[in-house]
């Protein structure tokens, strides 16, 4: 599908259909208790590693997925579990930020997904598939202020840095947790599962600043259901648990409002994926022109300029 947001409308393209094997796996996962299985995987990732085994085990994992331990803040033997390595911070200076209030910077390392203009409240998920902004935000009529604006999707893989940073300066006055499914967000799932980003569990916040209101949506996935809120550490705590907001048994949708709003600078850490998934950035109409060099599937890095306000 053309990425030109001003291209004339035409008949909908048929969606790409993944191979039969991938469809069968997705159908099976849809019938399984995704939250419980993801929580079980999370417990495995939290198992303490004896210090003598940390370097060989975590090093082997890093090599297998293509992660770069040389960028990590700490040596491998300082991470007591797989999850702690996944949520590693970067060394100071490993990424640069533009420091310009007129631009949006990439909040994560990953690969660009679909991007363009939100039309009649619909965003592109994949060729021939769209989804509802109202359903993704699940925040009443709040979606309307973004209709006609710009969106960008970024996918994280196991090799990527998993902390999420603010793409711009401003304040966080409102945030929302929306429980949901935990289906995979890999290429076959994005191509095949309708309304995937509006079905999966997610944590989102609104950042108000020089670029207007920006919605930053962190979408969970299978085995990746835990997302924590650095902008509100108290939200992460729950009886008998800690460190994350999402993938809690029996959780209900929740909205947080902050008075006064929480100030953030461009590049401040705001959330963390406790294994990795997808983020969707949404901008108001007339507030953001995406960089012409962005292409679906292209690599993007934390702090990279995504567009000009």
C-alpha positions in Angstrom: 0.0 0.0 0.0 1.2 3.5 -0.8 2.7 5.3 2.2 1.7 8.7 0.7 -0.9 10.0 3.1 -2.3 12.3 0.4 -2.8 9.6 -2.2 -6.3 9.3 -3.6 -8.6 6.8 -2.0 -9.3 3.5 -3.8 -10.9 0.2 -3.3 -9.5 -1.6 -0.2 -6.6 -3.9 -0.9 -7.0 -7.5 0.1 -4.9 -8.3 3.2 -1.7 -10.3 3.0 -2.4 -13.8 4.3 0.3 -15.6 6.3 1.2 -19.2 5.7 -1.2 -21.9 6.9 1.1 -22.9 9.7 1.3 -19.4 11.1 -2.5 -19.1 10.9 -2.9 -22.4 12.8 -0.5 -21.3 15.5 -2.4 -18.0 15.9 -5.7 -19.8 16.1 -4.4 -22.1 18.8 -3.0 -19.2 20.8 -6.3 -17.3 20.6 -7.9 -20.3 22.5 -5.2 -20.5 25.2 -5.1 -18.5 28.5 -2.6 -16.0 27.1 -2.4 -13.9 30.3 -1.7 -17.0 32.5 0.9 -18.4 30.1 2.6 -15.0 29.8 2.7 -14.6 33.6 4.3 -18.1 33.8 6.9 -17.2 31.2 7.6 -14.0 33.2 8.2 -16.1 36.3 10.7 -18.1 34.4 12.4 -14.9 33.2 12.6 -13.8 36.8 14.4 -16.9 38.1 17.6 -15.8 39.8 20.8 -16.9 38.0 23.8 -17.9 40.0 26.5 -15.4 39.4 29.0 -17.8 37.8 26.3 -18.7 35.2 25.2 -15.2 34.4 27.8 -14.3 31.9 27.7 -17.6 29.9 23.9 -17.9 29.9 23.1 -14.2 29.2 25.9 -14.0 26.7 24.5 -17.0 24.9 21.1 -15.4 24.9 22.4 -12.1 23.6 24.3 -13.9 20.7 21.2 -15.9 19.8 18.9 -12.8 19.5 21.5 -10.3 18.3 21.6 -8.1 21.4 24.7 -6.0 22.1 25.8 -6.4 25.7 28.5 -3.8 25.0 25.8 -1.1 25.1 24.5 -2.2 28.5 25.0 0.0 31.5 26.4 -3.0 33.6 28.5 -6.1 32.8 26.6 -9.3 32.2 27.3 -10.8 35.5 25.6 -7.9 37.2 22.1 -8.9 35.9 20.6 -11.4 38.3 17.9 -12.7 35.8 16.9 -12.8 32.2 14.3 -10.2 32.9 16.8 -7.8 34.4 19.0 -8.2 31.3 15.9 -7.5 29.1 15.2 -4.3 31.0 18.9 -3.2 31.1 19.6 0.5 30.8 22.1 1.8 28.2 25.5 3.2 29.0 25.5 7.0 29.3 26.0 8.5 25.9 25.0 5.4 24.0 22.2 7.3 22.3 21.9 11.1 21.5 18.8 13.2 21.7 18.1 16.2 19.4 17.2 18.5 22.2 14.8 20.4 19.9 11.3 21.0 21.2 10.0 21.2 17.6 10.9 17.6 16.7 9.7 14.2 17.9 12.4 11.7 18.7 12.1 7.9 18.6 11.1 6.6 22.1 12.6 3.1 21.5 15.0 1.0 19.4 13.2 -1.1 16.9 11.8 -1.3 13.4 9.3 1.1 11.9 5.9 -0.3 11.1 3.0 1.4 9.3 2.7 5.1 9.4 0.6 7.9 7.9 -2.5 9.9 8.4 -5.4 8.9 10.7 -8.5 9.0 8.5 -12.0 8.8 10.0 -10.5 7.4 13.1 -8.8 4.5 11.4 -5.1 3.6 11.4 -3.2 1.2 9.1 -2.2 -2.1 10.8 -1.0 -3.9 7.7 -1.8 -4.2 4.0 -5.6 -4.4 3.7 -6.1 -4.1 7.5 -7.0 -1.1 9.5 -8.0 -0.6 13.2 -9.9 1.9 15.3 -8.1 4.6 17.1 -11.1 4.9 19.5 -10.9 1.3 20.4 -7.1 1.4 20.9 -7.2 4.4 23.2 -10.4 3.2 24.9 -10.8 6.7 26.3 -14.3 7.9 25.4 -14.3 10.7 22.9 -10.6 11.5 23.5 -9.7 10.0 20.1 -11.4 12.7 18.2 -8.7 15.3 18.8 -6.3 13.0 16.9 -8.5 12.3 13.9 -6.7 13.6 10.8 -3.4 13.5 12.7 -0.3 11.4 12.1 0.7 8.0 13.5 3.7 5.8 13.6 4.2 2.2 14.8 7.5 0.8 16.0 8.1 -2.9 16.7 10.6 -4.2 19.3 12.4 -7.5 18.9 14.2 -9.5 21.7 17.5 -8.0 20.7 16.3 -4.4 21.3 16.6 -2.1 24.3 13.3 -2.3 26.1 12.9 0.9 28.0 10.5 3.5 26.5 11.4 7.2 26.6 9.5 10.4 26.0 9.6 11.5 22.3 9.2 15.2 23.3 9.1 17.5 26.3 5.9 18.4 28.1 3.7 17.1 30.9 1.7 13.9 31.5 -1.7 14.7 32.8 -3.5 11.5 31.9 -2.7 7.9 31.5 -4.7 4.7 31.0 -4.3 1.0 31.4 -6.5 -1.2 29.1 -6.5 -4.9 29.8 -6.9 -7.2 26.8 -5.6 -10.1 24.9 -1.9 -11.0 24.6 -1.7 -12.2 21.1 1.7 -12.1 19.3 2.6 -8.9 17.4 4.9 -10.6 14.9 4.6 -10.1 11.1 2.1 -13.0 10.6 -0.1 -11.8 13.5 -0.1 -8.1 12.3 -1.1 -9.3 8.8 -3.8 -11.7 9.9 -5.4 -10.7 13.2 -8.0 -8.0 12.9 -7.8 -5.0 15.2 -4.7 -6.5 16.9 -3.4 -3.3 18.5 -6.9 -2.5 19.8 -7.3 -6.0 21.2 -4.1 -6.5 23.1 -3.4 -5.2 26.6 -1.8 -1.8 26.6 -0.6 1.1 28.8 -0.8 4.6 27.4 0.0 8.2 28.4 -0.7 11.6 26.9 2.1 14.1 26.7 1.1 17.8 26.3 3.8 20.2 25.2 5.2 22.1 22.2 3.9 19.4 19.8 0.4 19.5 21.1 -1.0 16.4 22.7 1.0 13.2 21.8 -0.4 9.7 22.7 2.3 7.2 23.5 0.7 3.7 23.5 2.7 0.6 24.7 1.1 -2.6 23.3 1.7 -5.8 25.1 2.0 -9.2 23.5 2.2 -12.9 24.2 5.0 -13.6 26.7 5.4 -9.8 26.8 2.5 -8.8 28.9 4.3 -6.8 31.6 4.7 -3.1 31.1 5.7 -0.7 33.9 5.2 3.0 34.3 8.4 4.9 35.2 6.4 8.2 35.2 4.3 6.8 38.1 6.2 4.1 40.1 3.4 3.7 42.6 1.1 2.4 39.9 3.5 -0.6 39.4 2.9 -1.9 42.9 0.2 -4.4 43.8 -0.4 -6.8 46.7 2.2 -9.5 46.4 3.6 -8.1 43.2 5.7 -5.2 42.0 7.3 -3.5 39.0 4.5 -3.5 36.4 1.0 -2.3 35.7 -0.2 -4.7 33.1 -0.9 -8.5 32.9 -2.4 -8.7 36.3 -5.1 -11.4 36.9 -8.5 -9.8 37.0 -7.4 -6.3 36.3 -10.0 -3.7 35.2 -9.5 -0.7 32.9 -8.0 2.2 34.9 -7.4 5.9 34.2 -5.0 8.0 36.1 -5.1 11.8 36.1 -2.3 14.0 37.6 -2.8 17.4 39.1 -0.4 18.9 38.8 0.7 17.1 35.6 4.0 15.2 35.7 6.8 17.1 33.8 8.9 15.2 31.4 11.8 16.2 29.2 12.6 14.7 25.8 14.4 11.5 26.4 13.1 10.9 29.9 12.3 7.2 30.7 8.5 6.8 30.9 7.7 3.1 30.6 9.4 -0.3 30.3 8.5 -3.5 28.4 9.5 -6.5 30.5 10.4 -8.4 27.4 9.4 -6.3 24.4 6.5 -5.5 22.0 5.2 -2.5 20.1 4.6 1.2 20.5 2.2 3.4 18.6 2.7 7.2 18.5 -0.2 9.4 17.7 -0.1 13.2 16.9 -2.8 15.8 16.5 -3.7 17.2 13.1 -1.2 19.6 11.7 1.4 19.0 14.5 3.8 16.5 12.9 5.3 15.8 9.5 7.1 12.5 9.6 10.6 12.3 8.2 10.6 11.3 4.5 13.3 8.7 5.1 11.1 6.5 7.4 10.0 3.3 5.7 8.1 0.3 7.1 10.6 -2.3 8.1 13.4 0.2 8.4 15.5 0.2 11.6 15.0 3.1 14.0 17.0 4.0 17.1 16.2 5.6 20.4 16.6 9.4 20.0 16.4 9.4 16.2 14.4 12.3 14.8 11.1 11.0 13.5 9.5 14.2 12.3 9.2 18.0 12.5 6.5 19.9 14.3 
